[in-house]
Amino acid sequence: MEKYFDLLWPLNRSLTGNANRKTLKILSEIIDLNISEIPSGTKCFDWTVPPEWNAKEARIKDSKGNTILDFKNNNLHLLGYSEKFSGKLNLNELKEHLYSLPEMPDAVPYLTSYYKRRWGLCISHKQLTELKDDTYEVFIDSDLNENGSMTISDAVLKGSTDEEILISTYICHPSMANNELSGPLVSAFIYSELKKIKNRRYTYRFVFVPETIGVIAYLSVHGEKLKEKLAAGYVVTCIGDSGSFTYKKSRSGNSLADRAAKLVLEQSGNDFLIEDFFPTGSDERQYCSPGFNFPVGSLMRTRYGKYKEYHTSKDNREFISFEAMEHSVKTYLEIISVLERNAVYKNLLPYCEPQLGKRDLYPTLGSQKKTADFVHAVMWVLNLSDGTNDLISISERSGMNFSIISEACDALTEKGLLGKT
């Protein structure tokens, strides 16, 4: 993860552009991405794919030729989608095009102007207040190409069924660690681990696109098919800091995605926060728009907007933890394991309890507690397997860990006492 983080960090990602293409090419070393281009001007529901934006240089110099600000040192210095500009300005004229955060004087803010043409630069408020009355030379070499395109990508891991689990993340922010790179990296390594697993039940669809317009474009092409196939999904964002997990529910509030994530978090023994759906935030708001209403939630750590470093230069390598990112991958894989193993069963001998001893379902080895827990799990599974309760429900109602409920289910199925509905 550290290796790929360092490769991806300098790239000036945005809604479109060569940095996005390079980002996806690098990620393709981990995940088998299918990369495609959508021409600028393409209509996607109520939206239009914007012109392609690429930036080469941006700097400010004072009258003595000293460099005050340089895009090459920090790509957050350039306003996203800034038009090109070259000229000399006095301090007051320059300030009309400079953006800072007075409440965080040492941070460079991340700002964009995707859908209104302007030029601008971002600067720490401390540096802004230190600018002297002078004539400044501004040079911005950027290009907005109406005949360009937006780069999107996906990867599909086939399972034994056509039912799909969606993992969606975005690739449209420049050098920010938690709000940008944690999502694509965690998603890519989830794919890498899932690919090693044989006999996958679900088909897994990974989507790597620019936030908002990218998902809207993707849904304009794939949305109707996903209506038929999508069982659960997650938007992966802000997943790399050391905070405890936050899970934002899907619009329905009790989807399979919600239930699996909530169960894993509850049984982890760690602190976590569950939030109801709200129609702002990241791409879950597109997946959960009323026309689709997909079962898509979002497992994060500290949620966007909830940490002061968000959308600033302080969201950097020092802010994240690679150990936390690894743990995030493992937690998503635990959720996926629950989804894979969850099912509804029916007790094939429902009249009174079957004799377990003659079927060797009373373990004779292991600790007394482990034996008792297994027998209790067997009893819970037998009693609640009436064709209406899935294993998540049985785990929730019994208060027993999902893994032992699943183990009991496997044993009962092997002995012919349970059948999958």
Buried (B, 14 or more C-beta within 10 A) or exposed (E): BEEBBEBBBEBBBBBBBBBBBBBBEBBBEBBBBEBEBBEBEBEBEEBBBBBBBBBEEBBBBBEEEEEBBBBEEBBBBBBBBBBBBEEEBEBEEBBEBBBBBEEBEEBBBBBBBBEEEEBBBBBBBEBBEEBEEBEBBBBBBBBBEEEBBBBBBBBEBEBEEEBBBBBBBBBBBBBBBBBBBBBBBBBBBBBBEBBEBEEBBBBBBBBBBBBBBBBBBBBBEBBEEBEEBBBBBBBBBBBBBBBEBBBBBBBBEEBBBBBBBBBBBBBEEEEBBBBEBEEEBBBBBBBBBEEBBBBBBBBBBBBBEEBEBBBBBBBBEEBBBBEBBBBBBEBBBBBBBBBBBBBBBBBBEBEEEBEBEEBEBEBEEEEEEEBEBBBBBBBBBBBBBEEEBBBBBBBBEBEBBBBBBBBBBEBBBEBEBBEEE
